[in-house]
């Protein structure tokens, strides 16, 4: 832990609307990747856990990328919200200005839904990637892997709230595809999470 971490928390805790829940979701996902990386490195190269080596190497490769991407998504979510606010501040004196403003608001709002949707998609990717590691990874770090899955699922749930609140601001016709996609993703995440939970609980004898 260092002062930089405290600065992030202070930024979230400020009276500014960003970074908000979407950014927190992305940072939760980054933490989930970090835990998955730790468990993978505690498994990789250890003779006792040789059955988990390939799974560990796969997670190391994917989560090094995923952890960086999750941090980028935290910034992007805040930027997407700011673009919505900028659109609302556009002039609306003439009919032409009103029309341009409404189009900008709609476009920015869809963008503000797509940013957290990417977090949900990346959360599913992480949970899928650690399924094999749950079976064969270092048993001394199984609760950390369990925590990684839980953090990824939580990141998806938080991000889904931001998707939904933005979809509420656009027409059903324009939001239906995204809404359906979100439901499918969350269902898949919950299913994959339950499988990992059950595997880990069995290995721990819980």
N, C-alpha and C positions, 0 to 999 in steps of 0.2 A: 504494500500500500504506500502511496506517496501523495504529495500535495496536489498533483494533477488529478488524482481520483477525487479528492475533496472538491476541487474546482468544478468537476463535472456535476457532482451532487449539488453544489451551490447554484450552478446554472439552472438545474432542474427545479430547485426549491425557490427560485426567484419569482417575482410577480409578473415576469414576461410569459406569454403563452407558449413560447418555444424555448428550449426543447420540452415536449410534453409526452403524453402516453405512447405515441408511436415511436419516438426516439428511445424511450425507456424499454419498449418491447425489443427494439433492435439491439440495445445494449444487453438485455437479458439473453438474447440469442448469442451474442458474442461471448458472454460468460458460459453459456451451454457448450459452445465450441471449445472454449478454454479447458473446461473440465473433461470433455471428450479427448482432447489432446493429451492431457495429463495421464489419463487412464491408458491411452494408447502407448505412451512413452514408458509407462510402468509395465507394459506387456511386451512391447517390441524388444527382441534380442534376449529375452529371458528364457532360458531353456525350459523352465517349469511351465511356461505359458506358450510353448511353441505352436500349439494348435490355434492360438489367437494371433500369431504373427501377421498373417496376411490381412486379417481384419483390422489389426492395429495400424499397419502401414497404409491401408486404404483411408482410414479415418485421419491419420496424420496428413496425408496429401489433401484430402477434401476439406478438413477443418482449418488448416492453415489459411486456405483461400477463404473459407466461410467466415472465419473470425474477422478478417480484414473487411470482407464485404458487409458484414453486419454493422461494423463501425461506420462504413460509408452510408449504409441505409439509415442510420441514426441521423446523420447530417441531412440526407435527402428528404427524410420525413419532415424535418423542421423547415427546410427550404420549400417543400410543397405547400405546407400550411401558409407560409409567408406569401407565396404566390396567390393564394386564395384571398388573403387580406389585401394585397395590392390590387387585385381585380375589383374588389368591393370599393376601393378608393377611387376608381376611375370616374371621370366626369360623366354626368348624366343630364346635362341641360337640354340637349337636342335629341330628337328621335334617333338620329344616327349614333350619337354618343351612347344613348341608352341601349341600343341594339348591340353595339360593340362591347359595352360593359357586360351585358348578359351573356354574350358568347364567351367572353373571357372568364367570367365567373364559372360557367358550366365547364369549360375546358380545364380550368385550374382545379375545380372540385373533383373532376374525374381523375386528374393527376394525383390529387391528395388521397384518393381511394386506392390508386394503383401502388403508391409507395408502401403503405402497410400491407397490401396484398403480397408484395414481394417478400416481406418479412414472414408472412404465413407460409409461402411457398418454400422459402429457405429453411424454415423450422421443420417442415416435413422432410426435406432433404437430409437434414442432420439426424432426425429420429430414425429414418430408414438406414442411414449409414452406420449407426451404432448397434443395430439389431444383432449382427453376427458377433460383435465384440462382447455383447451381453452374455453370449453363450460360452465364449472361450477366453475372455479377457482375464486379467489379473484379479483373482477373487478378493484380494485385500483392498481393492479399490472399487468394488461393485457399488457401494453406496454413492460414490462420486459419479459413477456412470448413471446410476438411478437419478441422481440430482441433475445431471446433464439432460436426461430425457424430460424430467419434470420442468426444468427451466425452458427447454425448447417448446414444450407444450404451452407453458404459461406465456411465453413470448408470442405464440400464435394467437392465443385467446385475447391478449391485450391488443395486438395488432388488428384482430378481427373487429374489435369495437370501433377502431378508427375507420376501418373500411365501411362498416355499417352506417356510422354517423354521417359520412360523406355521401354515401349512396342515398340516404334519406333526403338529400338536398337536390337530387336530380330526378327526372321522370322515371317511372317504373320501366318503361320501354327501354330506356337507355341504361338502366341499372340491373335489369333482370339477369343478363348473362354473368355479370360480375358477382351478383348475389348467389347465383347457382354454383358458380365456381368456388366461392368462399365456403359454402355449405359442404361441398364435396371434399375440399381440402381439410376442413376441421374434422369431418368424419374419419378421413384417412389418418389424420394425426392421432386422434383418440384411439383408433384401432391399433395402430403401430405402437403407441405408448403402452396400451394394455398388454400387448404381447411381450414387450421388453420388461415391463413390471413383473409379469408372471414368471418369466425366465429368471430374472434376478432373485425374486422371492424364493423360487425353488432352489437356486444355488445357495442361497443364504439359509435355507431351512426355515423360512418365515411363513 
